[in-house]
Amino acid sequence: MVYHLALYMEAGTLASKAAEISWSAGQGLAPGSAVLIFWAMKHLICPACHAVNRADETRLGQAVCGKCAQPLAGIQVLHLDALLLDRLLAKDGLPLLVDFWAPWCGPCKKMAPAFEEAARLLGPGVRLGKVDTQEHQALGARFQVQSIPTLALFRDGREVDRMSGAMPAGDIVAWAKSLLG
């Protein structure tokens, strides 16, 4: 986690973060007084160009890449290859829920709309991505996927848990939220 430092010079210009600060003296700010405010920034990998960016975690839905101007986080499902998956696991600050699937798999096809709906419900604070194990067989082997569909949840680059079998959107969301707290 990266902390961003901001200096606001007047009480009238304090952003919403000021509401989160509790003043020990219980007093407001006089005009012209200085306040230092720290808030958490997340490292986000751009899905389009793979550049590392920083974004305020309270505004993930509005964050765009500084290099290519594409959205950094959202409610869309990412189609992952080895390069993007490795980059997200190594440097991205958001949890990542991966669906390992194959185009010939009936339950995978049946679960696809539910996974899209789960992305809408969990995003932008959780990334959702799909790995086609037929196209990227090495990824399936590397992550020891033995049946599909398999969902694997990653946080801070490490696998938290996995679940095999098709699930409705509500169950996907409940499972992810129970593990992420």
Backbone as CSV, one residue per row, in Angstrom:
resi,resn,N_x,N_y,N_z,CA_x,CA_y,CA_z,C_x,C_y,C_z
1,MET,0.846,-1.171,0.000,0.000,0.000,0.000,0.892,1.235,0.000
2,VAL,0.512,2.233,-0.779,1.248,3.477,-0.890,0.425,4.548,-0.209
3,TYR,1.076,5.425,0.514,0.370,6.521,1.146,0.689,7.802,0.419
4,HIS,-0.355,8.558,0.108,-0.217,9.804,-0.614,-0.283,10.931,0.395
5,LEU,0.550,11.912,0.234,0.604,13.051,1.140,0.040,14.262,0.429
6,ALA,-0.897,14.947,1.048,-1.463,16.149,0.458,-1.442,17.261,1.489
7,LEU,-1.255,18.481,1.048,-1.255,19.645,1.918,-2.382,20.558,1.482
8,TYR,-3.330,20.812,2.371,-4.441,21.701,2.088,-4.250,22.948,2.935
9,MET,-4.361,24.106,2.336,-4.035,25.342,3.041,-5.235,26.026,3.697
10,GLU,-6.426,25.789,3.234,-7.572,26.459,3.832,-8.635,25.436,4.188
11,ALA,-9.352,25.735,5.246,-10.381,24.811,5.693,-11.433,24.598,4.613
12,GLY,-11.732,25.601,3.815,-12.731,25.489,2.779,-12.343,24.569,1.641
13,THR,-11.074,24.226,1.521,-10.640,23.385,0.411,-10.424,21.941,0.831
14,LEU,-10.743,21.597,2.055,-10.549,20.221,2.493,-11.480,19.286,1.731
15,ALA,-10.934,18.234,1.221,-11.714,17.248,0.465,-12.478,16.349,1.419
16,SER,-13.146,15.364,0.868,-13.954,14.464,1.682,-13.118,13.727,2.717
17,LYS,-11.814,13.605,2.478,-10.950,12.925,3.440,-10.944,13.633,4.790
18,ALA,-11.217,14.928,4.793,-11.202,15.668,6.054,-12.257,15.134,7.004
19,ALA,-13.345,14.613,6.448,-14.404,14.077,7.295,-13.940,12.841,8.048
20,GLU,-12.915,12.172,7.531,-12.425,10.963,8.176,-11.435,11.269,9.300
21,ILE,-11.014,12.509,9.399,-10.015,12.875,10.398,-10.724,13.309,11.677
22,SER,-10.336,12.725,12.772,-10.899,13.163,14.045,-9.878,14.064,14.723
23,TRP,-10.309,15.207,15.089,-9.422,16.176,15.726,-9.476,15.968,17.228
24,SER,-8.325,15.766,17.806,-8.280,15.497,19.242,-8.786,16.676,20.049
25,ALA,-8.563,17.872,19.550,-9.014,19.039,20.291,-10.485,19.329,20.024
26,GLY,-11.064,18.675,19.006,-12.466,18.895,18.715,-12.732,20.243,18.079
27,GLN,-11.704,20.898,17.552,-11.881,22.219,16.973,-11.795,22.146,15.455
28,GLY,-12.471,23.074,14.787,-12.391,23.203,13.340,-11.105,23.908,12.954
29,LEU,-10.915,24.120,11.692,-9.728,24.790,11.187,-10.027,26.243,10.882
30,ALA,-9.112,27.068,11.237,-9.231,28.480,10.878,-8.703,28.667,9.461
31,PRO,-9.272,29.596,8.685,-8.759,29.847,7.334,-7.263,30.149,7.370
32,GLY,-6.541,29.571,6.442,-5.099,29.793,6.371,-4.284,28.779,7.147
33,SER,-4.939,27.929,7.951,-4.181,26.928,8.694,-3.842,25.768,7.773
34,ALA,-2.777,25.076,8.061,-2.306,23.972,7.221,-2.632,22.640,7.875
35,VAL,-3.011,21.681,7.082,-3.324,20.344,7.561,-2.653,19.347,6.628
36,LEU,-2.014,18.353,7.193,-1.459,17.269,6.397,-2.426,16.098,6.457
37,ILE,-2.771,15.583,5.292,-3.709,14.472,5.224,-3.046,13.335,4.470
38,PHE,-3.108,12.130,5.040,-2.588,10.939,4.382,-3.779,10.075,3.988
39,TRP,-3.735,9.510,2.791,-4.727,8.510,2.457,-4.098,7.437,1.591
40,ALA,-4.731,6.294,1.603,-4.153,5.132,0.933,-4.325,5.231,-0.570
41,MET,-3.258,4.899,-1.265,-3.274,4.802,-2.718,-2.991,3.345,-3.068
42,LYS,-3.570,2.882,-4.140,-3.352,1.516,-4.609,-2.511,1.556,-5.869
43,HIS,-1.615,0.587,-6.002,-0.946,0.369,-7.275,-1.902,-0.428,-8.151
44,LEU,-2.146,0.063,-9.345,-3.027,-0.624,-10.280,-2.304,-0.833,-11.598
45,ILE,-2.437,-2.019,-12.135,-1.875,-2.339,-13.436,-2.942,-2.031,-14.484
46,CYS,-2.549,-1.313,-15.520,-3.475,-1.030,-16.609,-3.680,-2.304,-17.417
47,PRO,-4.936,-2.759,-17.568,-5.183,-3.969,-18.351,-4.841,-3.801,-19.839
48,ALA,-4.831,-2.560,-20.318,-4.573,-2.314,-21.740,-3.082,-2.276,-22.074
49,CYS,-2.300,-1.505,-21.311,-0.881,-1.329,-21.654,0.076,-1.905,-20.611
50,HIS,-0.441,-2.403,-19.499,0.310,-3.045,-18.413,1.178,-2.077,-17.615
51,ALA,0.947,-0.780,-17.744,1.702,0.212,-16.973,1.237,0.195,-15.515
52,VAL,2.158,0.490,-14.606,1.826,0.592,-13.175,1.361,2.021,-12.908
53,ASN,0.223,2.152,-12.254,-0.356,3.453,-11.902,-0.666,3.465,-10.418
54,ARG,-0.911,4.655,-9.889,-1.414,4.788,-8.526,-2.783,5.436,-8.594
55,ALA,-3.686,4.971,-7.739,-5.030,5.538,-7.715,-5.549,5.545,-6.282
56,ASP,-6.320,6.572,-5.986,-6.982,6.681,-4.684,-8.016,5.566,-4.604
57,GLU,-7.948,4.749,-3.573,-8.839,3.598,-3.474,-10.310,3.982,-3.324
58,THR,-10.599,5.228,-2.972,-11.992,5.660,-2.871,-12.542,6.093,-4.225
59,ARG,-11.684,6.159,-5.254,-12.124,6.614,-6.575,-11.659,5.660,-7.678
60,LEU,-11.671,4.373,-7.400,-11.181,3.389,-8.358,-11.978,3.396,-9.659
61,GLY,-13.271,3.617,-9.573,-14.122,3.597,-10.758,-13.815,4.713,-11.735
62,GLN,-13.199,5.801,-11.277,-12.872,6.927,-12.146,-11.409,6.930,-12.577
63,ALA,-10.602,6.036,-12.046,-9.159,6.049,-12.318,-8.868,5.631,-13.759
64,VAL,-7.973,6.385,-14.415,-7.539,6.053,-15.772,-6.015,5.978,-15.803
65,CYS,-5.514,5.227,-16.749,-4.076,5.037,-16.896,-3.403,6.345,-17.307
66,GLY,-2.295,6.650,-16.673,-1.531,7.832,-17.018,-0.805,7.704,-18.344
67,LYS,-0.648,6.493,-18.831,0.066,6.271,-20.092,-0.878,6.213,-21.291
68,CYS,-1.961,5.415,-21.174,-2.843,5.213,-22.339,-4.258,5.753,-22.143
69,ALA,-4.570,6.284,-20.971,-5.870,6.892,-20.646,-7.031,5.896,-20.635
70,GLN,-6.761,4.601,-20.539,-7.814,3.591,-20.435,-8.200,3.416,-18.964
71,PRO,-9.438,2.973,-18.690,-9.851,2.745,-17.296,-8.953,1.708,-16.614
72,LEU,-8.634,1.961,-15.343,-7.755,1.055,-14.591,-8.518,-0.042,-13.867
73,ALA,-9.681,0.270,-13.385,-10.478,-0.710,-12.648,-11.925,-0.474,-13.029
74,GLY,-12.678,-1.509,-12.992,-14.075,-1.352,-13.362,-14.842,-2.615,-13.084
75,ILE,-15.882,-2.807,-13.873,-16.761,-3.943,-13.658,-16.675,-4.942,-14.809
76,GLN,-15.720,-4.765,-15.710,-15.573,-5.692,-16.829,-14.650,-6.849,-16.442
77,VAL,-14.898,-7.994,-17.065,-14.062,-9.168,-16.853,-12.851,-9.066,-17.780
78,LEU,-11.666,-9.290,-17.225,-10.430,-9.244,-18.011,-10.150,-10.618,-18.604
79,HIS,-9.656,-10.651,-19.819,-9.217,-11.900,-20.440,-7.709,-11.970,-20.233
80,LEU,-7.279,-12.916,-19.426,-5.909,-12.955,-18.935,-5.035,-13.908,-19.742
81,ASP,-3.847,-13.427,-20.062,-2.788,-14.281,-20.592,-1.707,-14.340,-19.525
82,ALA,-0.630,-15.055,-19.770,0.411,-15.230,-18.752,1.034,-13.888,-18.356
83,LEU,1.285,-13.023,-19.332,1.934,-11.743,-19.041,1.077,-10.872,-18.129
84,LEU,-0.197,-10.694,-18.492,-1.070,-9.844,-17.676,-1.331,-10.470,-16.312
85,LEU,-1.564,-11.768,-16.248,-1.802,-12.421,-14.964,-0.596,-12.265,-14.045
86,ASP,0.585,-12.507,-14.559,1.791,-12.358,-13.742,1.970,-10.922,-13.264
87,ARG,1.694,-9.976,-14.132,1.839,-8.556,-13.773,0.833,-8.177,-12.688
88,LEU,-0.406,-8.641,-12.830,-1.417,-8.334,-11.817,-1.060,-8.960,-10.466
89,LEU,-0.598,-10.194,-10.487,-0.247,-10.865,-9.229,0.971,-10.224,-8.567
90,ALA,1.906,-9.740,-9.355,3.140,-9.189,-8.796,2.989,-7.755,-8.302
91,LYS,2.170,-6.931,-8.971,2.205,-5.501,-8.688,0.875,-4.825,-8.424
92,ASP,-0.240,-5.512,-8.652,-1.537,-4.858,-8.524,-2.015,-4.875,-7.085
93,GLY,-2.680,-3.819,-6.664,-3.139,-3.687,-5.292,-4.546,-4.191,-5.030
94,LEU,-5.218,-4.699,-6.052,-6.579,-5.191,-5.867,-6.612,-6.714,-5.799
95,PRO,-7.559,-7.268,-5.057,-7.750,-8.726,-5.094,-8.152,-9.131,-6.513
96,LEU,-7.789,-10.335,-6.898,-8.062,-10.837,-8.240,-8.776,-12.183,-8.136
97,LEU,-9.941,-12.275,-8.750,-10.702,-13.516,-8.808,-10.606,-14.045,-10.236
98,VAL,-10.008,-15.227,-10.385,-9.753,-15.795,-11.712,-10.638,-17.009,-11.939
99,ASP,-11.272,-17.018,-13.113,-12.063,-18.162,-13.570,-11.224,-18.918,-14.589
100,PHE,-10.780,-20.115,-14.226,-10.075,-20.984,-15.169,-11.150,-21.789,-15.890
101,TRP,-11.238,-21.675,-17.216,-12.319,-22.251,-17.994,-11.791,-22.731,-19.346
102,ALA,-12.675,-23.346,-20.133,-12.346,-23.744,-21.503,-13.606,-23.593,-22.353
103,PRO,-13.438,-23.271,-23.640,-14.600,-23.041,-24.493,-15.452,-24.291,-24.751
104,TRP,-14.908,-25.483,-24.603,-15.657,-26.714,-24.827,-16.427,-27.178,-23.591
105,CYS,-16.220,-26.507,-22.474,-16.796,-26.918,-21.185,-18.216,-26.352,-21.020
106,GLY,-19.206,-27.241,-20.943,-20.598,-26.822,-20.771,-20.852,-26.032,-19.494
107,PRO,-20.423,-26.528,-18.326,-20.624,-25.757,-17.095,-19.912,-24.393,-17.126
108,CYS,-18.766,-24.321,-17.812,-18.057,-23.040,-17.933,-18.901,-22.035,-18.703
109,LYS,-19.476,-22.485,-19.816,-20.338,-21.619,-20.629,-21.567,-21.188,-19.838
110,LYS,-22.114,-22.120,-19.070,-23.291,-21.809,-18.258,-22.965,-20.773,-17.180
111,MET,-21.756,-20.843,-16.615,-21.372,-19.925,-15.543,-20.911,-18.556,-16.060
112,ALA,-20.593,-18.420,-17.335,-20.046,-17.168,-17.871,-20.909,-15.939,-17.552
113,PRO,-22.235,-15.970,-17.771,-23.038,-14.793,-17.416,-23.023,-14.496,-15.915
114,ALA,-22.980,-15.533,-15.094,-22.921,-15.329,-13.638,-21.606,-14.668,-13.242
115,PHE,-20.518,-15.050,-13.909,-19.218,-14.445,-13.614,-19.211,-12.969,-14.024
116,GLU,-19.837,-12.657,-15.166,-19.975,-11.255,-15.610,-20.783,-10.454,-14.585
117,GLU,-21.851,-11.040,-14.089,-22.675,-10.370,-13.082,-21.895,-10.187,-11.781
118,ALA,-21.106,-11.184,-11.403,-20.270,-11.059,-10.198,-19.268,-9.920,-10.359
119,ALA,-18.736,-9.738,-11.558,-17.803,-8.624,-11.809,-18.505,-7.293,-11.577
120,ARG,-19.743,-7.196,-12.024,-20.507,-5.961,-11.820,-20.761,-5.711,-10.336
121,LEU,-21.003,-6.780,-9.577,-21.313,-6.639,-8.156,-20.074,-6.424,-7.292
122,LEU,-18.949,-6.991,-7.672,-17.722,-6.885,-6.869,-16.829,-5.705,-7.279
123,GLY,-16.921,-5.284,-8.544,-16.052,-4.223,-9.048,-16.441,-2.872,-8.508
124,PRO,-15.566,-1.901,-8.529,-14.197,-1.962,-9.018,-13.163,-2.361,-7.965
125,GLY,-13.600,-2.722,-6.774,-12.652,-3.051,-5.711,-12.020,-4.424,-5.812
126,VAL,-12.591,-5.276,-6.647,-12.049,-6.612,-6.902,-11.990,-6.790,-8.412
127,ARG,-10.851,-7.244,-8.907,-10.733,-7.536,-10.341,-11.201,-8.958,-10.592
128,LEU,-11.882,-9.161,-11.713,-12.267,-10.500,-12.136,-11.670,-10.754,-13.501
129,GLY,-11.075,-11.925,-13.667,-10.453,-12.270,-14.932,-10.684,-13.725,-15.273
130,LYS,-10.572,-14.029,-16.567,-10.771,-15.390,-17.060,-9.499,-15.854,-17.751
131,VAL,-9.132,-17.111,-17.485,-8.017,-17.753,-18.172,-8.578,-18.919,-18.966
132,ASP,-8.445,-18.843,-20.287,-8.849,-19.936,-21.172,-7.760,-21.002,-21.085
133,THR,-8.064,-22.099,-20.399,-7.049,-23.136,-20.166,-6.747,-23.958,-21.414
134,GLN,-7.587,-23.847,-22.433,-7.264,-24.510,-23.701,-6.217,-23.699,-24.453
135,GLU,-6.374,-22.373,-24.445,-5.424,-21.487,-25.114,-4.151,-21.306,-24.303
136,HIS,-4.265,-21.272,-22.996,-3.125,-21.035,-22.097,-2.952,-22.253,-21.180
137,GLN,-2.612,-23.378,-21.759,-2.482,-24.630,-21.010,-1.407,-24.554,-19.933
138,ALA,-0.358,-23.801,-20.195,0.717,-23.679,-19.204,0.217,-23.003,-17.920
139,LEU,-0.710,-22.064,-18.042,-1.265,-21.424,-16.840,-2.113,-22.403,-16.036
140,GLY,-2.906,-23.196,-16.717,-3.686,-24.216,-16.024,-2.790,-25.181,-15.270
141,ALA,-1.700,-25.582,-15.924,-0.753,-26.500,-15.275,-0.033,-25.812,-14.121
142,ARG,0.389,-24.584,-14.331,1.133,-23.854,-13.297,0.312,-23.677,-12.019
143,PHE,-0.986,-23.416,-12.200,-1.856,-23.216,-11.042,-2.564,-24.504,-10.635
144,GLN,-2.140,-25.627,-11.195,-2.629,-26.956,-10.847,-4.151,-27.054,-10.891
145,VAL,-4.718,-26.522,-11.976,-6.159,-26.606,-12.185,-6.465,-28.005,-12.684
146,GLN,-7.257,-28.745,-11.914,-7.548,-30.135,-12.242,-8.966,-30.344,-12.747
147,SER,-9.827,-29.363,-12.541,-11.181,-29.428,-13.086,-11.612,-28.007,-13.419
148,ILE,-12.538,-27.917,-14.360,-13.022,-26.597,-14.735,-14.550,-26.618,-14.720
149,PRO,-15.171,-25.497,-14.410,-14.534,-24.237,-14.049,-13.962,-24.281,-12.629
150,THR,-12.848,-23.591,-12.452,-12.246,-23.418,-11.134,-12.058,-21.929,-10.914
151,LEU,-12.536,-21.450,-9.779,-12.321,-20.068,-9.377,-11.196,-20.042,-8.361
152,ALA,-10.238,-19.131,-8.566,-9.139,-18.944,-7.615,-9.106,-17.475,-7.226
153,LEU,-9.075,-17.216,-5.938,-9.033,-15.854,-5.430,-7.627,-15.546,-4.940
154,PHE,-7.069,-14.443,-5.436,-5.722,-14.017,-5.079,-5.780,-12.676,-4.371
155,ARG,-4.929,-12.534,-3.360,-4.776,-11.255,-2.656,-3.295,-11.081,-2.368
156,ASP,-2.774,-9.904,-2.685,-1.351,-9.597,-2.488,-0.464,-10.636,-3.177
157,GLY,-0.889,-11.089,-4.351,-0.087,-12.005,-5.146,-0.137,-13.464,-4.730
158,ARG,-0.890,-13.784,-3.680,-0.964,-15.169,-3.198,-2.402,-15.682,-3.300
159,GLU,-2.500,-16.966,-3.581,-3.825,-17.573,-3.644,-4.402,-17.695,-2.239
160,VAL,-5.620,-17.199,-2.084,-6.315,-17.241,-0.805,-7.138,-18.526,-0.700
161,ASP,-7.846,-18.842,-1.785,-8.700,-20.022,-1.791,-9.102,-20.307,-3.228
162,ARG,-9.650,-21.495,-3.451,-10.193,-21.846,-4.764,-11.434,-22.691,-4.586
163,MET,-12.260,-22.677,-5.628,-13.518,-23.407,-5.615,-13.745,-23.934,-7.022
164,SER,-14.084,-25.201,-7.124,-14.371,-25.797,-8.431,-15.860,-25.992,-8.603
165,GLY,-16.296,-25.900,-9.863,-17.700,-26.098,-10.194,-18.399,-24.791,-10.493
166,ALA,-19.435,-24.896,-11.320,-20.213,-23.713,-11.696,-21.037,-23.220,-10.511
167,MET,-21.135,-21.894,-10.398,-21.893,-21.271,-9.314,-22.691,-20.104,-9.864
168,PRO,-23.826,-19.787,-9.255,-24.548,-18.570,-9.637,-23.808,-17.330,-9.116
169,ALA,-24.147,-16.175,-9.671,-23.463,-14.920,-9.328,-23.490,-14.642,-7.827
170,GLY,-24.645,-14.839,-7.206,-24.753,-14.559,-5.767,-23.798,-15.394,-4.938
171,ASP,-23.615,-16.650,-5.310,-22.694,-17.520,-4.575,-21.241,-17.115,-4.811
172,ILE,-20.923,-16.704,-6.041,-19.559,-16.228,-6.336,-19.243,-15.011,-5.489
173,VAL,-20.179,-14.059,-5.454,-19.977,-12.828,-4.682,-19.871,-13.136,-3.195
174,ALA,-20.760,-13.958,-2.675,-20.739,-14.287,-1.240,-19.437,-14.988,-0.870
175,TRP,-18.986,-15.926,-1.700,-17.729,-16.634,-1.439,-16.547,-15.669,-1.418
176,ALA,-16.468,-14.786,-2.423,-15.351,-13.829,-2.482,-15.378,-12.873,-1.290
177,LYS,-16.546,-12.346,-0.985,-16.652,-11.403,0.133,-16.326,-12.058,1.462
178,SER,-16.704,-13.317,1.634,-16.402,-14.006,2.896,-14.890,-14.176,3.090
179,LEU,-14.153,-14.310,2.002,-12.707,-14.475,2.095,-11.959,-13.154,2.185
180,LEU,-12.553,-12.094,1.642,-11.880,-10.794,1.632,-12.237,-9.937,2.841
181,GLY,-13.247,-10.352,3.585,-13.598,-9.629,4.794,-14.431,-8.476,4.541
